[in-house]
Amino acid sequence: MAIKVIDASALAALLFSEPDAEAVVAAIGADTLAAPKLLPFEIASVCRKKLQTYPEQRAALWAGYDLLDQIAIQLVDPVLRHAIELAEQSRLTVYDAVYVQLALDLDADLVTLDQAVQKAHRALKR
C-alpha cells in the first residue's frame, strides 16, 4: 500500500458529505493516509464554520465530525522551516505548504480539493 497525504479540504468533503466526497474516496483507494498534526485543528475549524452557517444540520455535522476518530490517519510533525520556505516559493499559505511539504518528504501523492495546493505539489514533485 502506498501512502497518501490528505489535506483538510479533502477530509472535510468526506466527513461532511460534500459533493466531492466520492472523488476523494476514489483518490484515496486503499492507501495509508498521513497528514500534518495541524489537520484535526483545521477540521475543527471547518466544523465550527459549518455549524454557524448551517445550524439546522447540527446533528449531521457533529456526526460527520465524530467520524474523524474512525479514520486511520498518521499525524506527522511538520518541518515548519521547510514549509515556510515552500510557502514563500509557491505563494501558498504556510498551512497549505505544510501538506505539500509532507507529501514531498514522503514521496506521496497529495489528496486535496484545493487547486492551488494541487498545482504547487505537481510543480514541485517533478
C-alpha positions in Angstrom: 0.0 0.0 0.0 1.2 3.5 -0.8 1.0 6.5 1.5 -1.1 9.4 0.5 -1.2 12.8 2.3 -4.7 14.1 2.8 -5.4 17.8 3.4 -8.3 19.4 5.2 -10.3 20.2 2.1 -10.4 16.6 1.0 -11.1 15.2 4.5 -13.8 17.8 5.1 -15.5 16.7 1.9 -15.6 13.1 3.3 -16.6 13.9 6.8 -19.3 16.4 5.9 -20.7 14.6 2.8 -19.8 17.4 0.4 -20.3 16.9 -3.3 -16.6 15.9 -4.0 -16.7 13.2 -1.3 -16.8 10.3 -3.9 -13.9 11.7 -5.8 -11.9 11.8 -2.6 -12.8 8.2 -1.8 -11.6 7.2 -5.3 -8.4 9.2 -4.9 -7.6 7.5 -1.5 -8.4 4.0 -2.6 -7.0 1.5 0.0 -3.8 3.5 0.6 -2.5 4.6 4.0 -3.2 8.2 4.9 -0.8 10.7 6.5 -1.2 14.4 7.4 0.5 17.0 9.4 -0.6 17.3 13.0 -2.5 20.5 12.3 -5.2 18.6 10.4 -7.5 18.0 13.4 -7.4 21.7 14.2 -8.3 22.6 10.6 -11.2 20.1 10.6 -12.4 21.5 13.9 -12.4 25.0 12.3 -14.3 23.7 9.3 -16.9 22.1 11.6 -17.3 25.3 13.5 -17.9 27.3 10.4 -20.4 24.8 9.1 -22.3 24.8 12.5 -22.6 28.5 12.2 -23.6 28.5 8.6 -26.0 25.5 8.7 -27.4 25.4 12.2 -30.3 23.2 11.0 -27.8 20.5 10.2 -26.2 20.5 13.6 -26.7 16.8 14.3 -25.4 15.7 10.9 -22.4 18.0 11.2 -21.4 16.6 14.6 -21.9 13.1 13.3 -19.5 13.9 10.4 -17.0 15.5 12.8 -17.1 12.4 15.0 -16.1 10.2 12.1 -12.6 11.8 12.3 -11.7 9.5 15.1 -12.6 6.4 12.9 -10.3 7.3 10.0 -6.8 6.0 10.3 -4.5 8.9 9.6 -0.9 9.0 10.6 -0.3 12.5 12.0 3.2 13.8 11.5 5.1 16.7 12.9 5.8 19.1 10.0 9.2 20.6 9.4 8.0 24.2 9.7 11.2 25.8 8.3 10.8 23.8 5.1 7.1 24.7 4.9 7.8 28.4 5.3 10.4 28.2 2.5 8.0 26.3 0.3 5.2 28.8 1.1 7.5 31.7 0.0 8.4 29.9 -3.2 4.9 28.8 -4.1 2.9 31.7 -2.7 0.8 29.3 -0.6 -0.1 29.8 3.0 2.1 28.1 5.4 -0.8 25.9 6.4 -1.2 24.7 2.8 2.5 24.4 2.3 2.8 22.0 5.2 0.7 19.5 3.3 2.7 19.9 0.1 5.9 19.6 2.0 4.8 16.4 3.8 3.8 14.9 0.5 7.2 15.7 -1.0 9.0 14.4 2.1 7.1 11.1 2.0 7.3 10.9 -1.8 3.5 10.6 -1.6 0.5 11.7 -3.7 -1.5 14.6 -2.2 -5.2 14.2 -1.9 -6.7 17.7 -2.0 -9.6 19.7 -3.5 -7.6 22.9 -3.4 -6.4 23.6 -7.0 -3.6 25.9 -5.9 -2.2 23.3 -3.5 -2.5 20.6 -6.1 -0.7 22.8 -8.7 2.1 23.5 -6.3 2.5 19.9 -5.4 2.6 18.8 -9.1 5.2 21.5 -10.0 7.5 20.6 -7.1 7.1 16.8 -7.4 8.9 16.8 -10.8 
